[in-house]
């Protein structure tokens, strides 16, 4: 007879249960949640609400790789629009002007993987913004 299966335990109080991935922020266009933040990469889940778009921006110290997981994103890279449906990806190289918008009636959700030398929210050059943040 084998012993009853035991539920794994951890002595590490820093582990979070599933569903509590990390910190996030609400923004005028939707929200983001940080899934991982390490020295080599930062990973976010970003939700863009219907009819909203992020600022047209670039980054000096990071590139981004977006994986759309829900909905269809319209991604602008250097003034060219690309339709990116769920299950597809798009690369945003460092210094590339970019934005995402949601023209649908349902939220667009994508996973953003940042790589580079710095992942702070202040590494943003805004060219256009629907919420009065351009130039910041």
PyMOL CGO cylinders between C-alpha atoms (Angstrom):
from pymol import cmd
from pymol.cgo import CYLINDER

trace = [
    CYLINDER, 0.00, 0.00, 0.00, 1.36, 3.43, -0.93, 0.3, 1, 1, 1, 1, 1, 1,
    CYLINDER, 1.36, 3.43, -0.93, 1.02, 6.46, 1.31, 0.3, 1, 1, 1, 1, 1, 1,
    CYLINDER, 1.02, 6.46, 1.31, -1.70, 8.98, 0.44, 0.3, 1, 1, 1, 1, 1, 1,
    CYLINDER, -1.70, 8.98, 0.44, -0.60, 11.74, -1.90, 0.3, 1, 1, 1, 1, 1, 1,
    CYLINDER, -0.60, 11.74, -1.90, 0.29, 14.86, -0.01, 0.3, 1, 1, 1, 1, 1, 1,
    CYLINDER, 0.29, 14.86, -0.01, -0.34, 18.39, -1.20, 0.3, 1, 1, 1, 1, 1, 1,
    CYLINDER, -0.34, 18.39, -1.20, 3.01, 20.06, -1.95, 0.3, 1, 1, 1, 1, 1, 1,
    CYLINDER, 3.01, 20.06, -1.95, 3.92, 22.79, 0.49, 0.3, 1, 1, 1, 1, 1, 1,
    CYLINDER, 3.92, 22.79, 0.49, 6.41, 25.59, 0.41, 0.3, 1, 1, 1, 1, 1, 1,
    CYLINDER, 6.41, 25.59, 0.41, 8.35, 27.38, 3.10, 0.3, 1, 1, 1, 1, 1, 1,
    CYLINDER, 8.35, 27.38, 3.10, 8.79, 30.34, 0.78, 0.3, 1, 1, 1, 1, 1, 1,
    CYLINDER, 8.79, 30.34, 0.78, 6.18, 32.94, 1.74, 0.3, 1, 1, 1, 1, 1, 1,
    CYLINDER, 6.18, 32.94, 1.74, 7.00, 34.98, -1.38, 0.3, 1, 1, 1, 1, 1, 1,
    CYLINDER, 7.00, 34.98, -1.38, 5.28, 32.47, -3.68, 0.3, 1, 1, 1, 1, 1, 1,
    CYLINDER, 5.28, 32.47, -3.68, 1.82, 33.60, -4.74, 0.3, 1, 1, 1, 1, 1, 1,
    CYLINDER, 1.82, 33.60, -4.74, -1.11, 31.31, -5.46, 0.3, 1, 1, 1, 1, 1, 1,
    CYLINDER, -1.11, 31.31, -5.46, -2.23, 30.92, -9.06, 0.3, 1, 1, 1, 1, 1, 1,
    CYLINDER, -2.23, 30.92, -9.06, -4.35, 33.87, -10.12, 0.3, 1, 1, 1, 1, 1, 1,
    CYLINDER, -4.35, 33.87, -10.12, -2.20, 36.41, -8.22, 0.3, 1, 1, 1, 1, 1, 1,
    CYLINDER, -2.20, 36.41, -8.22, 0.46, 36.87, -10.86, 0.3, 1, 1, 1, 1, 1, 1,
    CYLINDER, 0.46, 36.87, -10.86, 1.75, 40.24, -9.76, 0.3, 1, 1, 1, 1, 1, 1,
    CYLINDER, 1.75, 40.24, -9.76, 1.25, 43.95, -9.69, 0.3, 1, 1, 1, 1, 1, 1,
    CYLINDER, 1.25, 43.95, -9.69, -0.45, 45.97, -12.37, 0.3, 1, 1, 1, 1, 1, 1,
    CYLINDER, -0.45, 45.97, -12.37, -1.95, 49.32, -13.22, 0.3, 1, 1, 1, 1, 1, 1,
    CYLINDER, -1.95, 49.32, -13.22, -5.17, 50.63, -14.69, 0.3, 1, 1, 1, 1, 1, 1,
    CYLINDER, -5.17, 50.63, -14.69, -4.64, 53.09, -17.53, 0.3, 1, 1, 1, 1, 1, 1,
    CYLINDER, -4.64, 53.09, -17.53, -7.14, 55.16, -19.56, 0.3, 1, 1, 1, 1, 1, 1,
    CYLINDER, -7.14, 55.16, -19.56, -6.98, 52.56, -22.37, 0.3, 1, 1, 1, 1, 1, 1,
    CYLINDER, -6.98, 52.56, -22.37, -7.21, 49.41, -20.19, 0.3, 1, 1, 1, 1, 1, 1,
    CYLINDER, -7.21, 49.41, -20.19, -4.70, 47.73, -17.87, 0.3, 1, 1, 1, 1, 1, 1,
    CYLINDER, -4.70, 47.73, -17.87, -1.49, 45.77, -17.57, 0.3, 1, 1, 1, 1, 1, 1,
    CYLINDER, -1.49, 45.77, -17.57, -0.29, 43.13, -15.14, 0.3, 1, 1, 1, 1, 1, 1,
    CYLINDER, -0.29, 43.13, -15.14, 3.39, 42.30, -14.68, 0.3, 1, 1, 1, 1, 1, 1,
    CYLINDER, 3.39, 42.30, -14.68, 3.83, 38.54, -15.00, 0.3, 1, 1, 1, 1, 1, 1,
    CYLINDER, 3.83, 38.54, -15.00, 7.63, 38.46, -14.61, 0.3, 1, 1, 1, 1, 1, 1,
    CYLINDER, 7.63, 38.46, -14.61, 10.28, 41.10, -14.00, 0.3, 1, 1, 1, 1, 1, 1,
    CYLINDER, 10.28, 41.10, -14.00, 13.85, 39.83, -14.16, 0.3, 1, 1, 1, 1, 1, 1,
    CYLINDER, 13.85, 39.83, -14.16, 17.25, 41.15, -15.21, 0.3, 1, 1, 1, 1, 1, 1,
    CYLINDER, 17.25, 41.15, -15.21, 16.99, 39.77, -18.78, 0.3, 1, 1, 1, 1, 1, 1,
    CYLINDER, 16.99, 39.77, -18.78, 13.30, 40.37, -19.56, 0.3, 1, 1, 1, 1, 1, 1,
    CYLINDER, 13.30, 40.37, -19.56, 10.02, 41.81, -18.33, 0.3, 1, 1, 1, 1, 1, 1,
    CYLINDER, 10.02, 41.81, -18.33, 6.70, 40.16, -19.21, 0.3, 1, 1, 1, 1, 1, 1,
    CYLINDER, 6.70, 40.16, -19.21, 3.28, 41.83, -19.05, 0.3, 1, 1, 1, 1, 1, 1,
    CYLINDER, 3.28, 41.83, -19.05, -0.30, 40.87, -19.87, 0.3, 1, 1, 1, 1, 1, 1,
    CYLINDER, -0.30, 40.87, -19.87, -1.91, 43.93, -21.46, 0.3, 1, 1, 1, 1, 1, 1,
    CYLINDER, -1.91, 43.93, -21.46, -5.65, 44.43, -21.98, 0.3, 1, 1, 1, 1, 1, 1,
    CYLINDER, -5.65, 44.43, -21.98, -6.87, 47.14, -24.36, 0.3, 1, 1, 1, 1, 1, 1,
    CYLINDER, -6.87, 47.14, -24.36, -10.54, 48.00, -23.94, 0.3, 1, 1, 1, 1, 1, 1,
    CYLINDER, -10.54, 48.00, -23.94, -12.87, 48.31, -26.96, 0.3, 1, 1, 1, 1, 1, 1,
    CYLINDER, -12.87, 48.31, -26.96, -12.37, 51.54, -28.91, 0.3, 1, 1, 1, 1, 1, 1,
    CYLINDER, -12.37, 51.54, -28.91, -9.14, 52.42, -27.09, 0.3, 1, 1, 1, 1, 1, 1,
    CYLINDER, -9.14, 52.42, -27.09, -5.51, 52.72, -28.13, 0.3, 1, 1, 1, 1, 1, 1,
    CYLINDER, -5.51, 52.72, -28.13, -2.15, 53.24, -26.46, 0.3, 1, 1, 1, 1, 1, 1,
    CYLINDER, -2.15, 53.24, -26.46, 0.03, 56.25, -27.16, 0.3, 1, 1, 1, 1, 1, 1,
    CYLINDER, 0.03, 56.25, -27.16, 2.18, 56.31, -30.29, 0.3, 1, 1, 1, 1, 1, 1,
    CYLINDER, 2.18, 56.31, -30.29, 5.60, 55.80, -28.73, 0.3, 1, 1, 1, 1, 1, 1,
    CYLINDER, 5.60, 55.80, -28.73, 9.09, 54.38, -28.93, 0.3, 1, 1, 1, 1, 1, 1,
    CYLINDER, 9.09, 54.38, -28.93, 11.67, 53.08, -26.47, 0.3, 1, 1, 1, 1, 1, 1,
    CYLINDER, 11.67, 53.08, -26.47, 15.40, 53.82, -26.34, 0.3, 1, 1, 1, 1, 1, 1,
    CYLINDER, 15.40, 53.82, -26.34, 16.50, 50.86, -24.22, 0.3, 1, 1, 1, 1, 1, 1,
    CYLINDER, 16.50, 50.86, -24.22, 14.19, 47.95, -25.05, 0.3, 1, 1, 1, 1, 1, 1,
    CYLINDER, 14.19, 47.95, -25.05, 12.53, 46.00, -27.81, 0.3, 1, 1, 1, 1, 1, 1,
    CYLINDER, 12.53, 46.00, -27.81, 9.19, 44.24, -27.43, 0.3, 1, 1, 1, 1, 1, 1,
    CYLINDER, 9.19, 44.24, -27.43, 7.61, 41.04, -28.71, 0.3, 1, 1, 1, 1, 1, 1,
    CYLINDER, 7.61, 41.04, -28.71, 3.81, 40.93, -28.59, 0.3, 1, 1, 1, 1, 1, 1,
    CYLINDER, 3.81, 40.93, -28.59, 1.73, 37.74, -28.66, 0.3, 1, 1, 1, 1, 1, 1,
    CYLINDER, 1.73, 37.74, -28.66, -1.99, 38.43, -29.15, 0.3, 1, 1, 1, 1, 1, 1,
    CYLINDER, -1.99, 38.43, -29.15, -4.03, 35.96, -27.09, 0.3, 1, 1, 1, 1, 1, 1,
    CYLINDER, -4.03, 35.96, -27.09, -7.55, 37.42, -27.36, 0.3, 1, 1, 1, 1, 1, 1,
    CYLINDER, -7.55, 37.42, -27.36, -9.16, 39.54, -30.06, 0.3, 1, 1, 1, 1, 1, 1,
    CYLINDER, -9.16, 39.54, -30.06, -7.55, 41.26, -33.01, 0.3, 1, 1, 1, 1, 1, 1,
    CYLINDER, -7.55, 41.26, -33.01, -5.06, 44.08, -32.47, 0.3, 1, 1, 1, 1, 1, 1,
    CYLINDER, -5.06, 44.08, -32.47, -4.30, 46.81, -34.97, 0.3, 1, 1, 1, 1, 1, 1,
    CYLINDER, -4.30, 46.81, -34.97, -0.59, 47.53, -34.47, 0.3, 1, 1, 1, 1, 1, 1,
    CYLINDER, -0.59, 47.53, -34.47, 1.04, 50.61, -36.01, 0.3, 1, 1, 1, 1, 1, 1,
    CYLINDER, 1.04, 50.61, -36.01, 4.79, 50.34, -36.62, 0.3, 1, 1, 1, 1, 1, 1,
    CYLINDER, 4.79, 50.34, -36.62, 6.45, 53.45, -38.05, 0.3, 1, 1, 1, 1, 1, 1,
    CYLINDER, 6.45, 53.45, -38.05, 3.13, 54.68, -39.54, 0.3, 1, 1, 1, 1, 1, 1,
    CYLINDER, 3.13, 54.68, -39.54, 2.17, 51.30, -41.11, 0.3, 1, 1, 1, 1, 1, 1,
    CYLINDER, 2.17, 51.30, -41.11, -0.85, 49.42, -39.71, 0.3, 1, 1, 1, 1, 1, 1,
    CYLINDER, -0.85, 49.42, -39.71, -0.68, 45.64, -39.19, 0.3, 1, 1, 1, 1, 1, 1,
    CYLINDER, -0.68, 45.64, -39.19, -3.67, 43.45, -38.28, 0.3, 1, 1, 1, 1, 1, 1,
    CYLINDER, -3.67, 43.45, -38.28, -2.58, 40.91, -35.63, 0.3, 1, 1, 1, 1, 1, 1,
    CYLINDER, -2.58, 40.91, -35.63, -5.23, 38.31, -34.69, 0.3, 1, 1, 1, 1, 1, 1,
    CYLINDER, -5.23, 38.31, -34.69, -5.15, 36.00, -31.67, 0.3, 1, 1, 1, 1, 1, 1,
    CYLINDER, -5.15, 36.00, -31.67, -2.36, 33.44, -31.97, 0.3, 1, 1, 1, 1, 1, 1,
    CYLINDER, -2.36, 33.44, -31.97, -0.07, 35.73, -33.99, 0.3, 1, 1, 1, 1, 1, 1,
    CYLINDER, -0.07, 35.73, -33.99, 2.95, 37.77, -32.94, 0.3, 1, 1, 1, 1, 1, 1,
    CYLINDER, 2.95, 37.77, -32.94, 4.67, 40.99, -33.89, 0.3, 1, 1, 1, 1, 1, 1,
    CYLINDER, 4.67, 40.99, -33.89, 8.17, 42.34, -33.13, 0.3, 1, 1, 1, 1, 1, 1,
    CYLINDER, 8.17, 42.34, -33.13, 8.81, 45.95, -32.09, 0.3, 1, 1, 1, 1, 1, 1,
    CYLINDER, 8.81, 45.95, -32.09, 12.55, 46.71, -32.40, 0.3, 1, 1, 1, 1, 1, 1,
    CYLINDER, 12.55, 46.71, -32.40, 14.19, 49.38, -30.22, 0.3, 1, 1, 1, 1, 1, 1,
    CYLINDER, 14.19, 49.38, -30.22, 13.53, 52.96, -31.48, 0.3, 1, 1, 1, 1, 1, 1,
    CYLINDER, 13.53, 52.96, -31.48, 10.50, 51.83, -33.54, 0.3, 1, 1, 1, 1, 1, 1,
    CYLINDER, 10.50, 51.83, -33.54, 7.44, 54.07, -33.25, 0.3, 1, 1, 1, 1, 1, 1,
    CYLINDER, 7.44, 54.07, -33.25, 4.50, 51.87, -32.29, 0.3, 1, 1, 1, 1, 1, 1,
    CYLINDER, 4.50, 51.87, -32.29, 1.00, 51.70, -30.86, 0.3, 1, 1, 1, 1, 1, 1,
    CYLINDER, 1.00, 51.70, -30.86, -1.81, 49.20, -30.54, 0.3, 1, 1, 1, 1, 1, 1,
    CYLINDER, -1.81, 49.20, -30.54, -5.50, 49.92, -30.93, 0.3, 1, 1, 1, 1, 1, 1,
    CYLINDER, -5.50, 49.92, -30.93, -8.67, 47.95, -30.46, 0.3, 1, 1, 1, 1, 1, 1,
    CYLINDER, -8.67, 47.95, -30.46, -11.36, 48.62, -33.06, 0.3, 1, 1, 1, 1, 1, 1,
    CYLINDER, -11.36, 48.62, -33.06, -13.58, 45.76, -31.88, 0.3, 1, 1, 1, 1, 1, 1,
    CYLINDER, -13.58, 45.76, -31.88, -16.39, 45.45, -29.33, 0.3, 1, 1, 1, 1, 1, 1,
    CYLINDER, -16.39, 45.45, -29.33, -14.40, 43.02, -27.12, 0.3, 1, 1, 1, 1, 1, 1,
    CYLINDER, -14.40, 43.02, -27.12, -11.12, 43.51, -25.23, 0.3, 1, 1, 1, 1, 1, 1,
    CYLINDER, -11.12, 43.51, -25.23, -7.81, 42.78, -26.95, 0.3, 1, 1, 1, 1, 1, 1,
    CYLINDER, -7.81, 42.78, -26.95, -5.32, 40.93, -24.73, 0.3, 1, 1, 1, 1, 1, 1,
    CYLINDER, -5.32, 40.93, -24.73, -1.67, 40.39, -25.56, 0.3, 1, 1, 1, 1, 1, 1,
    CYLINDER, -1.67, 40.39, -25.56, 1.48, 39.25, -23.81, 0.3, 1, 1, 1, 1, 1, 1,
    CYLINDER, 1.48, 39.25, -23.81, 4.40, 41.68, -24.06, 0.3, 1, 1, 1, 1, 1, 1,
    CYLINDER, 4.40, 41.68, -24.06, 7.95, 40.38, -23.65, 0.3, 1, 1, 1, 1, 1, 1,
    CYLINDER, 7.95, 40.38, -23.65, 10.47, 43.20, -23.21, 0.3, 1, 1, 1, 1, 1, 1,
    CYLINDER, 10.47, 43.20, -23.21, 14.19, 42.62, -23.75, 0.3, 1, 1, 1, 1, 1, 1,
    CYLINDER, 14.19, 42.62, -23.75, 17.00, 45.14, -23.52, 0.3, 1, 1, 1, 1, 1, 1,
    CYLINDER, 17.00, 45.14, -23.52, 19.01, 47.03, -20.96, 0.3, 1, 1, 1, 1, 1, 1,
    CYLINDER, 19.01, 47.03, -20.96, 16.20, 48.81, -19.04, 0.3, 1, 1, 1, 1, 1, 1,
    CYLINDER, 16.20, 48.81, -19.04, 12.48, 48.11, -18.51, 0.3, 1, 1, 1, 1, 1, 1,
    CYLINDER, 12.48, 48.11, -18.51, 11.25, 51.15, -16.56, 0.3, 1, 1, 1, 1, 1, 1,
    CYLINDER, 11.25, 51.15, -16.56, 7.99, 52.89, -17.45, 0.3, 1, 1, 1, 1, 1, 1,
    CYLINDER, 7.99, 52.89, -17.45, 10.00, 56.09, -18.01, 0.3, 1, 1, 1, 1, 1, 1,
    CYLINDER, 10.00, 56.09, -18.01, 11.68, 54.63, -21.14, 0.3, 1, 1, 1, 1, 1, 1,
    CYLINDER, 11.68, 54.63, -21.14, 8.85, 55.98, -23.29, 0.3, 1, 1, 1, 1, 1, 1,
    CYLINDER, 8.85, 55.98, -23.29, 9.03, 58.74, -25.91, 0.3, 1, 1, 1, 1, 1, 1,
    CYLINDER, 9.03, 58.74, -25.91, 5.42, 59.70, -26.74, 0.3, 1, 1, 1, 1, 1, 1,
    CYLINDER, 5.42, 59.70, -26.74, 4.63, 61.21, -30.14, 0.3, 1, 1, 1, 1, 1, 1,
    CYLINDER, 4.63, 61.21, -30.14, 0.81, 61.15, -29.97, 0.3, 1, 1, 1, 1, 1, 1,
    CYLINDER, 0.81, 61.15, -29.97, -1.52, 60.38, -27.10, 0.3, 1, 1, 1, 1, 1, 1,
    CYLINDER, -1.52, 60.38, -27.10, -5.32, 60.45, -26.76, 0.3, 1, 1, 1, 1, 1, 1,
    CYLINDER, -5.32, 60.45, -26.76, -5.01, 61.23, -23.03, 0.3, 1, 1, 1, 1, 1, 1,
    CYLINDER, -5.01, 61.23, -23.03, -2.80, 64.35, -23.10, 0.3, 1, 1, 1, 1, 1, 1,
    CYLINDER, -2.80, 64.35, -23.10, 0.52, 62.62, -22.32, 0.3, 1, 1, 1, 1, 1, 1,
    CYLINDER, 0.52, 62.62, -22.32, 2.38, 63.32, -25.61, 0.3, 1, 1, 1, 1, 1, 1,
    CYLINDER, 2.38, 63.32, -25.61, 5.86, 64.72, -25.13, 0.3, 1, 1, 1, 1, 1, 1,
    CYLINDER, 5.86, 64.72, -25.13, 6.26, 63.04, -21.75, 0.3, 1, 1, 1, 1, 1, 1,
]
cmd.load_cgo(trace, "trace")
